Amino acid sequence: MAREHAIDLTRVQGTGREGRVSKQDVLRKSRGTKVFAHPLVGRLTLDYDMLTLSEDDQQLVVYTAPAGSPDQASLELLATIAIST
């Protein structure tokens, strides 16, 4: 599973028996929540999923905001700004 998500197990703190890296530890590295401090819209809290695209360690990170949330409104504002510049 770690190879599938291109996760370096030496950088994962194991929570399993005797400190072993578990499936849940790997999944936590491939998805989660990240907080950004954007200069125009302020604080953004976004969920992310990391997808491995090929055997060349290419990864696509997809960030999303919950529908109807202030974070979604901030992303829409940023999209509008990007289009107008």
N, C-alpha and C positions, 0 to 999 in steps of 0.2 A: 504494500500500500504506500509506503514512503517513497519508493521508486516511482510509482504511478503519479504521485503529486510532486516529484522532484524535491523532496524534503531531506535535508542533511540530518541524519539521526544524531550526529554528534552535537548538534545545536538544539536538540529537544530534551527538555528535562523530563525524565520518566517518572510517572506516578504509579506505575505497577509494582508488583512484588519485587523487593530488593532493588527498587529504582529503575526497573526495566521500562522501556518505552512501550506504551500500549496503543491499541488502535485509536482510542479516544485522544491520546496525546497527539497523534499524527493528524487526526481530523481537526483538532483545535488549531493546528498550524495552517490548515488549508482553508479554513473559514473562520469568520469572527466579526468583530466590530472594531472600527478605527475612528478616532477623533481627529479632525483636521481643524486648523486655525487659518481660515482663508481671509486675506486682507480686505475683500469686498463684502462678503456676506457673514463673516464671523465664524463661529463654531459650527462645524458640521459633524454629525455622528452618522456614519454610514456602515452598513453591513458589507462584507466582502466574501467572495468565493474565488479561490485560486484554482485554475484549470490548467493542466499540462496539455500542451498542444501536440508535441511530437517527442521523439526520442532525443532530440537535440537540446533538451532542458528548456525549451521555450515555454513560457507560461503567460496566461492571460488572467489578469485580475479584474474581476467585475465588481464594481461598487454600486450599491442600490440604497435607496431610502424608502422607508415605509410609505405606502400610498396615503396621501392626505396629511403627512407630517410637515412640520416646519422645515425639516431638512429637505424634503422633496421640493417645497416652494423655493428654497435657496438654490437647489440644483437647477430648477427651471429658470430662475433669475440669471444664473451664470450662463446657461445656454442662450438666453436672449442677448446677454452682453457679448458673448462670443460671436453670435451671428451679426451683430451690428458693428463689429470692429473689423 
